[in-house]
Amino acid sequence: MSFDLKSLLRPHIAGLKPYSSARDEYAGKEGIFLDANENPYGSTAPGNFNRYPDPYQIEIKEKLAEIKKVKPDQVFLGNGSDEAIDLLLRAFCNPGKDNIIILPPTYGMYEVSAAINDVEIKRVPLCEDFQLQPQKILEAVNDFTKVIFICSPNNPTGNLMKKKDIYQVLENFNGIVVVDEAYIDFAPEVSMVAELEKYPNLVVIQTFSKAWGLAALRIGMGFASTQIISILNLIKPPYNISGLTQEKVLEALSLPNAVYGMVGKIMEGKNELVRKLEEMDEVIQVYHSDANFVLVKIPQAKEIYHYLIEEKIIIRDRSKVTLCDNCLRISVGTPEENEAFLTAFASYTKPTTK
């Protein structure tokens, strides 16, 4: 494989002059700030929010780099991981010309972002056991394929993809391979971030929304070569991560052990949830999960889904998704929430037919 980043990049992006913000021109924290047209008297809400935040989130990246064992300039932070997905498409895919490959069933935002950016979507379904078909993926590649999205652990199925299959795609595709690891903190394997130095075409996406419990803050992580990260920084909005979000994320990163305790509780809850579901006669299959949710195959999934909504228990009906006929996706809650779900689930009775 011969990976040439410059040849992948949309030509006008390569010559783009980024917006120069006030905090680009002066990054210091001391002085009389008369450069950004901010309100000098403070904020109308409690707290100090009148000054623009660090556009490159340097403090967060330095702490993350230590935790993830990468360099700070190999880290991108976005307004949710969806921003990184969108920016990758905008950087590398020419609208109406280029295409991406997705592997259904998978996370829906790859397709939505591609549609918004007028990028063709090629689909190579997973196997029946929800694993990659690397040879078929590579056969689907043509001269206009720029990005392949691999979700591992996968959403909505929950399983990790076999690394040997991911490596096969990385080693035989000249474009960008995005490995979405939103649920990696719940999985028994190490992150693909460890492979960044070996694969210049690898981008790994993670999030603070799941294991870290910071979904409301909307902050996602991207890890890649310094060259790819510099492109994302070139085209992102100047202040894409709010000051309040940066403040709260720094607090979370100062207590990294807290995430392990929460993950441990979730995994205990998942094991108990799976055990009880597998004991139910109505359940056809509980699929193996390396995430904080389980996919369950059951007759009348749609009817059960609506029944549970009436009971104010909200899960996801994945029945219309490729390979997921009659499947429900259930997030792991607290022990009390899991028990309430199981009780309502067990109380469902099939409607009598006349």
N, C-alpha and C positions, 0 to 999 in steps of 0.2 A: 504494500500500500504506500502511496505517495501523497501525503497530506499537505496541501498548499492553502493556507488560510486566506491569503490575499485573493486567490482565484475564486474562492467561495463568496467573498464579500460583494454586496451590491456596489457597483462602481461609484455611485454618487456618495455612498456612505464613506468610502475610503478617503474621499477628499473633503468630507464635511468639517466645517468649523463649528465647534460646540458653542453653546451659549455660555458666556463668561459671567458668572454670578458675582455678587459682592464678596461672598466668602471664598470664591476662587482666587480673587485678587489679594485678599488679606485674610489669612487663616488664624491670626492671633486672637486671643481672648481678652486682651486688655487694650484700652484706648477709648477715645470719644468717637462713637460710631455715627458718622453723618454720611454714610455711603450707600445705604440701601433703602432709603425712604421709609424707615420703620417708625413706629410710634415711640417717642422717647420717654413717655410717661408710664410705660408699663402696659398691663393687659386689663381688659374689662372683666375677664374671668379671674378667679383666684389663681395665683401662681404667676411666674414670669415667662410669658410666651410671646413677648413683643419682638424678639430677635430671631432672625432666620437660623435654622439649625445647620449643623455641619453637613454639606452636600455629599460627602463621601464617607460619613460615619466611621471615621478613623478609629476612635476608641473601641467601638464594637468589633471592628474587623481585627484589631490587634488581639483582643481577648479571644475571639473566635478562632483566629489562626493558631493560638496556643492549644486550644481544645481539639481542633481538627487536624493539627500537625501539618499546616500548610503555611504559605507566606500570606501576609495581609493583602498583597496585591493579586492574590488568587481568589479573593472573596468578593462577591457582588451581593448587595442587599437590595431587595425590591419590595414594593408595596404588595406583599403576598408573593408567592412563587409564580403566580399568574403573570406578574409583570416581567419576570425573566423569560417566561415562555413567549410572551408577545414581542419582547425586544429581540429575541433570537430570530424570530420569523421576520421582523422588520429589517434586521441587519443582513440576513443571508438569502431571503427568498424574494425574487422579483415577482410582483403581483401579475397574475394572468399568465405566468410563464413557468415558474418553478413549482416543485411539489415536495410534500413531506410524506413520511410513512408512519402510520399509527398501527397499533396491534390490538384490535378489539378482542374481548372487552377490556376497556382501559379508561383512564381519566378523561372526562368529556371536554375539558378546556383546550386540549390540543386541537381538537376539531373546530371548536368555536373560534379560537384565535386565528386558525388558518382561514376559516370562512370570512372573518372580519378583514383579514389582510389579502383576500382574493388569491389564496394559495391553494393549489390542487391538493386533495387528500387521497392518498393511496392506502388501502387497508389490507393487511395480512393478518388474518385471525390467528389467535393462539391455538395450540392443540387442545384436545378434549380435556387434558389434565392442566390446562391453563399455562402451559410452558411455551417458550418461543419456538418458532420454526426458522432457524437462522438461514438455512439454504433458500427457503421461499422468500424471506425478507430480502436477501441479496439479489435474488432473481427479479424482484420487483423494482430494484433500483435502475434508473436510467440517467441520462446526462443532465436532467433537470431536478434530480433528487438532491435536496440540500440538507435535510434534517430527518433523523429517525428518532422517535420517542419511545423509550422503554420505561415502563413503570414497574419498580421493584422495591419493596413489596407492591403488588399490583392492586389497583382499585378498579373494580369492586371485589375481586376474588381473594385478595389478602395474601397471596403467596409470593415468595421470593422467586425471581427468575434464576435459572442455573447460570452461574458465572461463566462457565465454559462457552455457553451460547452467546452471552454478551460479548465476551472476548472475540468470538468468531466474527460478530458483526463489526466490532471496532477495528479489527485487523484487516477487514476486506472491504471497507466502505471509506471513500475519500471525503465524505461530508461530515457533518456534526452529528454525534450520537449523544442524545440527552438521556441520562438515567435519572428518573424522578424517584427520589428516596424520601418522600414525605413521611413514610411510616418506618423508616430504618431504625429508629430508636427502640422499636418493639421487636426487632428481628434478631435472630441469633448470629448473624454473619456481620463482618466488618463492612463499613461503607466502601463504595467504589472511589471515594475521595482518595484513598490510598494509592490509586492507579493513575493519578493525574500526570505524574512525571513520565509514565510509560506511554500514555496515549494522548497526543496533542489535540485530537479531535473529540475528546471526552468532556462533557459538561454534566456536572452532578447538581441536582436541585434538591434542597431540603427545606424544611419550614419550622417556624416556632409555634405553629398553630396546634399541633397535635400533642406530642409528649411534653412540650414546655408549657402548654396550657395558655398560650398567648394569642388565641385566634382573633380576638377583638382588636388587637394591635395591628394586624395585617402586615406581617413582615416575613419575607421568605429569603432563603439563602441560595446563592449559586456559587459553585466552585469550578474553576477551569484554569487554563493557562493564563498567564499575565496578559497575553495578546488578546485573547477572547474577552477577558474581563475589561480590558481597556476599551474595547469596542462597545460593550454594554454601557460603560460609564460615559462614553462619548454621546450616546443617543438617548440616555434616560433623561427624564425631567430634572431640573437642577436640584430641587429639594424634595426628592421622592419619599423620604422617610421623615416623618414629623419629629420635632424635638421631644415631645412627650413620649412618643414611641421609643426613641433612642434612649431616653432616660430610664424607662421601664425595662427595656431589654438589657441594659447595662446592670440593673439591679438583679435581674434573673441570672445573668452570666456570672455575677459575683457569688452565687449560691448554686453551683453546678450539680452538687450532690442531691439537691431537692428533686431534680427531674428523675433521678434513678429511683428514688423512693416512690414517686407517683407511678412510674412505669411498672415497678414491682407490684403495686396494688392492682393496677389495670390487668396485668398478666395473670395474677391470681384470680381475679374476677372472670377473665376470659376462660380460663381452664374450667372453672366451676360452671360457667354458662354452657360451654361445649358439652361437658359431662351430662348435664341435665337435659339438654336438647337431644342428645344422642339416645337418651332413655325413652323419649317420646315416640309412640307408635306412628304418629302422623308424619314425623320427619323422615324424609327419604335419605338425605345426606347432609352432614355438616362438613363443609370443605376445610381442608387444612389452611390455617391462617398464621402469617408471621406479622400481623398488624394488630390494631386495637379494635378490630371488628371481625365478625364472622359472616360468611355467606352460607345460607341454608336453603336447601331445595325441599319444597313441600307442595303437595297438591293444593290447589285453590289459593295460591299465594296472593293473588290480587284481592280476593275476598277477605282473607285474613288481614291484609294490610289495611283495608278500609275499616274493618272491625276494630283493629287496634287504634286507629285514629279516633273512632268514637269513644274509646276508653282513655283518650288523651295520652296514648303511648305512640310516639312517632318513630318509625323506622323507614327504610328505603325499599321500595318495590323495584327490583332490577329485572323483572320478568321480560321486558322488551329488549334487553341488552343481549348482544351476540353471546351464544353459549350459556346464557343464564336463564333459560326458560323456567318459570315457576320458582324463582329464587328471590329471597329476601335478604337484605343486608342489615345486620344489627350491630350497632356500636356498643361497646362495653361501657356500662354505666357504673354507678356505685353499687354495692351489694343490694341496697334497698331498691334501686331502680331496676337492676337485673331481676330481682325477685318479683317485682310488680309486673314486669314484662312477661316472665314465665307463667305467672298466675293467670294473666289475661290471655296469653297464648293458649294455655291448656283449657281455658274455659270456653274457647270458641267451639261452636257446634255447627256442623254442616246444615244448611237449610234443607228442609224436607222437600222432596219433589212429589208433585201430584200426578 
